[in-house]
């Protein structure tokens, strides 16, 4: 897929993405995986 297929990201959405990346960009792949897989909704679905 090319970026042309997605169109432009408006500034509001871009700001949200920047904030998310600023916070979560510091974590490794495995740290992010562990963070998401230990949260209650994920655990509750498989217990």
C-alpha distance matrix in Angstrom:
0.0 3.7 6.7 8.2 6.7 8.6 11.6 14.3 15.8 19.5 22.1 23.5 20.2 19.7 23.2 22.7 19.8 21.9 24.9 23.1 21.9 25.4 27.0 24.9 23.7 27.1 26.9 25.9 23.4 26.5 28.2 25.4 25.4 29.2 29.2 27.0 28.7 32.1 31.8 33.9 31.4 29.8 33.2 34.8 32.3 33.2 36.9
3.7 0.0 3.8 5.3 5.6 7.5 9.6 12.0 14.0 17.7 20.1 22.0 19.1 18.1 21.8 21.9 19.0 20.8 24.0 22.8 21.4 24.6 26.7 25.0 23.5 27.0 27.2 26.5 24.6 27.9 29.3 26.5 27.0 30.8 30.5 28.6 30.6 33.9 33.5 35.8 33.4 32.0 35.5 37.1 34.8 35.9 39.6
6.7 3.8 0.0 3.8 5.4 5.5 6.7 8.5 10.4 14.0 16.4 18.4 15.7 14.6 18.3 18.7 16.0 17.7 21.0 20.2 18.9 22.0 24.3 23.1 21.6 25.2 25.9 25.7 24.1 27.6 28.5 25.6 26.5 30.2 29.5 27.7 30.1 33.2 32.5 34.8 32.5 31.4 35.0 36.6 34.6 36.0 39.5
8.2 5.3 3.8 0.0 3.8 5.4 5.4 8.1 11.1 14.3 17.2 19.3 17.0 16.3 20.1 20.8 18.5 20.3 23.6 23.1 22.1 25.1 27.4 26.4 25.1 28.8 29.5 29.4 27.7 31.2 32.1 29.0 29.9 33.5 32.7 30.8 33.2 36.2 35.3 37.4 34.9 34.0 37.7 39.0 36.8 38.4 42.0
6.7 5.6 5.4 3.8 0.0 3.8 5.8 9.3 11.7 15.0 18.2 19.7 17.0 17.0 20.8 20.7 18.6 21.0 23.9 22.9 22.3 25.6 27.5 26.2 25.3 29.1 29.3 29.1 27.1 30.3 31.3 28.1 28.6 32.2 31.5 29.1 31.3 34.5 33.5 35.3 32.6 31.7 35.4 36.5 34.1 35.7 39.3
8.6 7.5 5.5 5.4 3.8 0.0 3.8 6.7 8.3 11.6 14.8 16.0 13.2 13.5 17.2 17.0 15.0 17.6 20.4 19.5 19.2 22.5 24.3 23.2 22.6 26.4 26.8 27.0 25.2 28.4 29.0 25.6 26.4 29.9 28.8 26.6 29.0 32.0 30.7 32.6 30.0 29.4 33.1 34.1 32.1 33.9 37.4
11.6 9.6 6.7 5.4 5.8 3.8 0.0 3.8 6.7 9.5 12.8 14.6 12.6 12.6 16.4 16.9 15.5 17.6 20.6 20.4 20.2 23.0 25.2 24.6 23.9 27.7 28.5 29.1 27.6 31.0 31.3 28.0 29.1 32.5 31.1 29.1 31.8 34.5 33.1 35.0 32.5 32.1 35.9 36.9 35.0 37.0 40.4
14.3 12.0 8.5 8.1 9.3 6.7 3.8 0.0 3.8 6.2 9.3 11.6 10.1 9.7 13.3 14.4 13.3 15.0 18.0 18.4 18.3 20.7 23.1 23.0 22.4 26.0 27.3 28.3 27.3 30.7 30.6 27.4 29.0 32.1 30.5 28.7 31.8 34.2 32.7 34.7 32.5 32.3 36.0 37.1 35.6 37.7 40.9
15.8 14.0 10.4 11.1 11.7 8.3 6.7 3.8 0.0 3.8 6.5 8.2 6.3 6.1 9.8 10.7 9.8 11.7 14.5 14.9 15.2 17.5 19.7 19.9 19.6 23.2 24.6 25.9 25.1 28.3 27.9 24.6 26.5 29.4 27.5 25.9 29.1 31.3 29.6 31.6 29.6 29.7 33.3 34.4 33.1 35.3 38.4
19.5 17.7 14.0 14.3 15.0 11.6 9.5 6.2 3.8 0.0 3.8 5.6 5.5 6.1 8.7 10.2 10.7 12.2 14.4 15.6 16.4 18.1 20.3 21.1 21.1 24.6 26.2 27.9 27.4 30.6 29.8 26.5 28.5 31.2 28.9 27.4 30.8 32.7 30.7 32.5 30.6 31.1 34.7 35.6 34.6 37.0 39.9
22.1 20.1 16.4 17.2 18.2 14.8 12.8 9.3 6.5 3.8 0.0 3.8 5.5 4.9 6.1 8.7 9.7 10.2 12.2 14.2 15.0 16.0 18.4 19.8 19.7 22.9 24.9 27.1 27.1 30.2 29.0 26.0 28.4 30.8 28.3 27.3 30.8 32.4 30.4 32.4 30.9 31.6 35.0 36.0 35.4 37.8 40.5
23.5 22.0 18.4 19.3 19.7 16.0 14.6 11.6 8.2 5.6 3.8 0.0 3.8 5.4 5.2 6.5 8.8 10.0 10.8 12.7 14.4 15.4 17.0 18.6 19.3 22.3 24.1 26.4 26.4 29.2 27.7 24.6 27.0 29.1 26.4 25.2 28.8 30.1 27.8 29.6 28.1 29.1 32.4 33.2 32.8 35.4 37.9
20.2 19.1 15.7 17.0 17.0 13.2 12.6 10.1 6.3 5.5 5.5 3.8 0.0 3.8 5.4 5.1 6.2 8.6 9.9 10.7 12.3 14.1 15.6 16.4 17.1 20.5 21.8 23.8 23.4 26.3 25.1 21.8 23.9 26.3 23.8 22.4 25.8 27.5 25.4 27.3 25.6 26.2 29.7 30.6 29.9 32.4 35.1
19.7 18.1 14.6 16.3 17.0 13.5 12.6 9.7 6.1 6.1 4.9 5.4 3.8 0.0 3.8 5.4 5.1 6.1 8.6 9.9 10.4 12.0 14.3 15.2 15.2 18.5 20.3 22.3 22.2 25.3 24.3 21.2 23.7 26.2 23.8 22.9 26.4 28.2 26.4 28.7 27.3 27.6 31.0 32.3 31.7 33.9 36.6
23.2 21.8 18.3 20.1 20.8 17.2 16.4 13.3 9.8 8.7 6.1 5.2 5.4 3.8 0.0 3.8 5.4 5.0 6.2 8.6 9.9 10.3 12.4 14.2 14.6 17.5 19.5 22.1 22.5 25.4 23.8 21.0 23.8 25.8 23.1 22.6 26.3 27.5 25.6 27.9 27.0 27.5 30.7 32.0 31.8 34.1 36.5
22.7 21.9 18.7 20.8 20.7 17.0 16.9 14.4 10.7 10.2 8.7 6.5 5.1 5.4 3.8 0.0 3.8 5.4 5.1 6.2 8.6 9.8 10.8 12.2 13.4 16.3 17.8 20.3 20.4 23.0 21.4 18.3 20.9 22.9 20.0 19.2 22.9 24.1 22.1 24.3 23.2 23.9 27.0 28.3 28.1 30.4 32.8
19.8 19.0 16.0 18.5 18.6 15.0 15.5 13.3 9.8 10.7 9.7 8.8 6.2 5.1 5.4 3.8 0.0 3.8 5.4 5.1 6.1 8.4 10.0 10.4 10.9 14.3 15.6 17.7 17.6 20.5 19.3 16.2 18.8 21.1 18.8 17.9 21.5 23.2 21.6 24.2 23.0 23.1 26.4 28.0 27.5 29.5 32.1
21.9 20.8 17.7 20.3 21.0 17.6 17.6 15.0 11.7 12.2 10.2 10.0 8.6 6.1 5.0 5.4 3.8 0.0 3.8 5.5 5.1 6.0 8.6 10.0 9.7 12.7 14.9 17.3 18.0 21.0 19.5 16.9 20.0 22.1 19.7 19.6 23.3 24.7 23.3 26.1 25.5 25.5 28.5 30.3 30.2 32.0 34.5
24.9 24.0 21.0 23.6 23.9 20.4 20.6 18.0 14.5 14.4 12.2 10.8 9.9 8.6 6.2 5.1 5.4 3.8 0.0 3.8 5.5 5.0 6.3 8.6 9.6 11.9 14.0 17.0 17.9 20.4 18.3 15.9 19.1 20.7 17.9 18.0 21.8 22.6 21.1 23.8 23.5 23.8 26.6 28.4 28.6 30.5 32.7
23.1 22.8 20.2 23.1 22.9 19.5 20.4 18.4 14.9 15.6 14.2 12.7 10.7 9.9 8.6 6.2 5.1 5.5 3.8 0.0 3.8 5.5 5.3 6.0 7.7 10.5 11.6 14.3 14.8 17.2 15.3 12.5 15.5 17.3 14.6 14.4 18.2 19.3 17.9 20.7 20.3 20.4 23.2 25.1 25.2 27.0 29.3
21.9 21.4 18.9 22.1 22.3 19.2 20.2 18.3 15.2 16.4 15.0 14.4 12.3 10.4 9.9 8.6 6.1 5.1 5.5 3.8 0.0 3.8 5.4 5.2 4.9 8.2 9.9 12.2 13.0 15.9 14.4 12.0 15.2 17.3 15.2 15.5 19.0 20.4 19.6 22.8 22.5 22.0 24.8 27.1 27.0 28.4 30.8
25.4 24.6 22.0 25.1 25.6 22.5 23.0 20.7 17.5 18.1 16.0 15.4 14.1 12.0 10.3 9.8 8.4 6.0 5.0 5.5 3.8 0.0 3.8 5.9 5.5 7.4 10.1 13.2 14.8 17.4 15.3 13.6 17.2 18.7 16.4 17.3 20.9 21.8 21.0 24.2 24.4 24.1 26.6 28.9 29.3 30.6 32.7
27.0 26.7 24.3 27.4 27.5 24.3 25.2 23.1 19.7 20.3 18.4 17.0 15.6 14.3 12.4 10.8 10.0 8.6 6.3 5.3 5.4 3.8 0.0 3.8 5.8 6.6 8.5 12.0 13.7 15.6 13.0 11.3 15.0 15.9 13.2 14.5 18.1 18.5 17.7 20.9 21.4 21.3 23.5 25.8 26.5 27.8 29.7
24.9 25.0 23.1 26.4 26.2 23.2 24.6 23.0 19.9 21.1 19.8 18.6 16.4 15.2 14.2 12.2 10.4 10.0 8.6 6.0 5.2 5.9 3.8 0.0 3.8 5.4 5.7 8.8 10.0 12.1 9.8 7.8 11.4 12.8 10.5 11.6 15.1 16.0 15.6 19.1 19.5 18.8 21.0 23.6 24.1 25.1 27.1
23.7 23.5 21.6 25.1 25.3 22.6 23.9 22.4 19.6 21.1 19.7 19.3 17.1 15.2 14.6 13.4 10.9 9.7 9.6 7.7 4.9 5.5 5.8 3.8 0.0 3.8 5.5 7.8 9.5 12.3 10.8 9.4 12.9 14.6 13.2 14.4 17.5 18.8 18.9 22.5 22.7 21.7 23.9 26.7 26.9 27.6 29.9
27.1 27.0 25.2 28.8 29.1 26.4 27.7 26.0 23.2 24.6 22.9 22.3 20.5 18.5 17.5 16.3 14.3 12.7 11.9 10.5 8.2 7.4 6.6 5.4 3.8 0.0 3.8 6.8 9.8 11.8 9.6 9.6 13.2 14.2 12.9 15.0 17.9 18.6 19.1 22.8 23.6 22.5 24.2 27.3 27.8 28.3 30.2
26.9 27.2 25.9 29.5 29.3 26.8 28.5 27.3 24.6 26.2 24.9 24.1 21.8 20.3 19.5 17.8 15.6 14.9 14.0 11.6 9.9 10.1 8.5 5.7 5.5 3.8 0.0 3.8 6.6 8.1 5.9 6.2 9.7 10.5 9.8 12.0 14.5 15.3 16.3 20.1 21.0 19.5 21.0 24.3 24.8 25.0 26.9
25.9 26.5 25.7 29.4 29.1 27.0 29.1 28.3 25.9 27.9 27.1 26.4 23.8 22.3 22.1 20.3 17.7 17.3 17.0 14.3 12.2 13.2 12.0 8.8 7.8 6.8 3.8 0.0 3.8 5.4 5.1 6.3 8.6 9.9 10.5 12.5 14.2 15.6 17.2 21.0 21.7 19.6 21.0 24.5 24.7 24.4 26.4
23.4 24.6 24.1 27.7 27.1 25.2 27.6 27.3 25.1 27.4 27.1 26.4 23.4 22.2 22.5 20.4 17.6 18.0 17.9 14.8 13.0 14.8 13.7 10.0 9.5 9.8 6.6 3.8 0.0 3.8 5.5 5.3 6.2 8.7 10.0 10.9 12.2 14.4 16.1 19.7 20.0 17.5 19.1 22.6 22.3 21.8 24.3
26.5 27.9 27.6 31.2 30.3 28.4 31.0 30.7 28.3 30.6 30.2 29.2 26.3 25.3 25.4 23.0 20.5 21.0 20.4 17.2 15.9 17.4 15.6 12.1 12.3 11.8 8.1 5.4 3.8 0.0 3.8 5.4 4.9 6.0 8.5 9.9 10.3 12.1 14.5 18.0 18.8 16.1 17.0 20.7 20.7 19.8 21.9
28.2 29.3 28.5 32.1 31.3 29.0 31.3 30.6 27.9 29.8 29.0 27.7 25.1 24.3 23.8 21.4 19.3 19.5 18.3 15.3 14.4 15.3 13.0 9.8 10.8 9.6 5.9 5.1 5.5 3.8 0.0 3.8 5.4 5.1 6.1 8.7 9.9 10.7 12.8 16.5 17.7 15.6 16.5 20.0 20.6 20.2 21.9
25.4 26.5 25.6 29.0 28.1 25.6 28.0 27.4 24.6 26.5 26.0 24.6 21.8 21.2 21.0 18.3 16.2 16.9 15.9 12.5 12.0 13.6 11.3 7.8 9.4 9.6 6.2 6.3 5.3 5.4 3.8 0.0 3.8 5.4 5.0 6.3 8.5 10.2 11.3 15.0 15.5 13.6 15.3 18.5 18.8 18.9 21.0
25.4 27.0 26.5 29.9 28.6 26.4 29.1 29.0 26.5 28.5 28.4 27.0 23.9 23.7 23.8 20.9 18.8 20.0 19.1 15.5 15.2 17.2 15.0 11.4 12.9 13.2 9.7 8.6 6.2 4.9 5.4 3.8 0.0 3.8 5.4 5.4 6.0 8.6 10.4 13.8 14.1 11.4 12.9 16.4 16.2 15.8 18.2
29.2 30.8 30.2 33.5 32.2 29.9 32.5 32.1 29.4 31.2 30.8 29.1 26.3 26.2 25.8 22.9 21.1 22.1 20.7 17.3 17.3 18.7 15.9 12.8 14.6 14.2 10.5 9.9 8.7 6.0 5.1 5.4 3.8 0.0 3.8 5.5 5.2 6.1 8.8 12.2 13.5 11.0 11.5 15.2 15.8 15.2 16.8
29.2 30.5 29.5 32.7 31.5 28.8 31.1 30.5 27.5 28.9 28.3 26.4 23.8 23.8 23.1 20.0 18.8 19.7 17.9 14.6 15.2 16.4 13.2 10.5 13.2 12.9 9.8 10.5 10.0 8.5 6.1 5.0 5.4 3.8 0.0 3.8 5.7 5.7 6.8 10.6 11.9 10.5 11.4 14.7 15.7 15.9 17.4
27.0 28.6 27.7 30.8 29.1 26.6 29.1 28.7 25.9 27.4 27.3 25.2 22.4 22.9 22.6 19.2 17.9 19.6 18.0 14.4 15.5 17.3 14.5 11.6 14.4 15.0 12.0 12.5 10.9 9.9 8.7 6.3 5.4 5.5 3.8 0.0 3.8 5.6 5.6 9.1 9.3 7.5 9.5 12.5 12.8 13.5 15.6
28.7 30.6 30.1 33.2 31.3 29.0 31.8 31.8 29.1 30.8 30.8 28.8 25.8 26.4 26.3 22.9 21.5 23.3 21.8 18.2 19.0 20.9 18.1 15.1 17.5 17.9 14.5 14.2 12.2 10.3 9.9 8.5 6.0 5.2 5.7 3.8 0.0 3.8 5.7 8.3 8.8 5.9 6.9 10.4 10.7 10.5 12.5
32.1 33.9 33.2 36.2 34.5 32.0 34.5 34.2 31.3 32.7 32.4 30.1 27.5 28.2 27.5 24.1 23.2 24.7 22.6 19.3 20.4 21.8 18.5 16.0 18.8 18.6 15.3 15.6 14.4 12.1 10.7 10.2 8.6 6.1 5.7 5.6 3.8 0.0 3.8 6.5 8.6 6.8 6.3 9.7 11.3 11.2 12.0
31.8 33.5 32.5 35.3 33.5 30.7 33.1 32.7 29.6 30.7 30.4 27.8 25.4 26.4 25.6 22.1 21.6 23.3 21.1 17.9 19.6 21.0 17.7 15.6 18.9 19.1 16.3 17.2 16.1 14.5 12.8 11.3 10.4 8.8 6.8 5.6 5.7 3.8 0.0 3.8 5.9 5.8 6.3 8.6 10.5 11.6 12.4
33.9 35.8 34.8 37.4 35.3 32.6 35.0 34.7 31.6 32.5 32.4 29.6 27.3 28.7 27.9 24.3 24.2 26.1 23.8 20.7 22.8 24.2 20.9 19.1 22.5 22.8 20.1 21.0 19.7 18.0 16.5 15.0 13.8 12.2 10.6 9.1 8.3 6.5 3.8 0.0 3.8 5.5 5.0 5.7 8.4 10.0 10.3
31.4 33.4 32.5 34.9 32.6 30.0 32.5 32.5 29.6 30.6 30.9 28.1 25.6 27.3 27.0 23.2 23.0 25.5 23.5 20.3 22.5 24.4 21.4 19.5 22.7 23.6 21.0 21.7 20.0 18.8 17.7 15.5 14.1 13.5 11.9 9.3 8.8 8.6 5.9 3.8 0.0 3.8 5.6 5.2 6.2 9.0 10.2
29.8 32.0 31.4 34.0 31.7 29.4 32.1 32.3 29.7 31.1 31.6 29.1 26.2 27.6 27.5 23.9 23.1 25.5 23.8 20.4 22.0 24.1 21.3 18.8 21.7 22.5 19.5 19.6 17.5 16.1 15.6 13.6 11.4 11.0 10.5 7.5 5.9 6.8 5.8 5.5 3.8 0.0 3.8 5.5 5.4 6.8 9.0
33.2 35.5 35.0 37.7 35.4 33.1 35.9 36.0 33.3 34.7 35.0 32.4 29.7 31.0 30.7 27.0 26.4 28.5 26.6 23.2 24.8 26.6 23.5 21.0 23.9 24.2 21.0 21.0 19.1 17.0 16.5 15.3 12.9 11.5 11.4 9.5 6.9 6.3 6.3 5.0 5.6 3.8 0.0 3.8 5.5 5.5 6.2
34.8 37.1 36.6 39.0 36.5 34.1 36.9 37.1 34.4 35.6 36.0 33.2 30.6 32.3 32.0 28.3 28.0 30.3 28.4 25.1 27.1 28.9 25.8 23.6 26.7 27.3 24.3 24.5 22.6 20.7 20.0 18.5 16.4 15.2 14.7 12.5 10.4 9.7 8.6 5.7 5.2 5.5 3.8 0.0 3.8 5.5 5.3
32.3 34.8 34.6 36.8 34.1 32.1 35.0 35.6 33.1 34.6 35.4 32.8 29.9 31.7 31.8 28.1 27.5 30.2 28.6 25.2 27.0 29.3 26.5 24.1 26.9 27.8 24.8 24.7 22.3 20.7 20.6 18.8 16.2 15.8 15.7 12.8 10.7 11.3 10.5 8.4 6.2 5.4 5.5 3.8 0.0 3.8 5.9
33.2 35.9 36.0 38.4 35.7 33.9 37.0 37.7 35.3 37.0 37.8 35.4 32.4 33.9 34.1 30.4 29.5 32.0 30.5 27.0 28.4 30.6 27.8 25.1 27.6 28.3 25.0 24.4 21.8 19.8 20.2 18.9 15.8 15.2 15.9 13.5 10.5 11.2 11.6 10.0 9.0 6.8 5.5 5.5 3.8 0.0 3.8
36.9 39.6 39.5 42.0 39.3 37.4 40.4 40.9 38.4 39.9 40.5 37.9 35.1 36.6 36.5 32.8 32.1 34.5 32.7 29.3 30.8 32.7 29.7 27.1 29.9 30.2 26.9 26.4 24.3 21.9 21.9 21.0 18.2 16.8 17.4 15.6 12.5 12.0 12.4 10.3 10.2 9.0 6.2 5.3 5.9 3.8 0.0
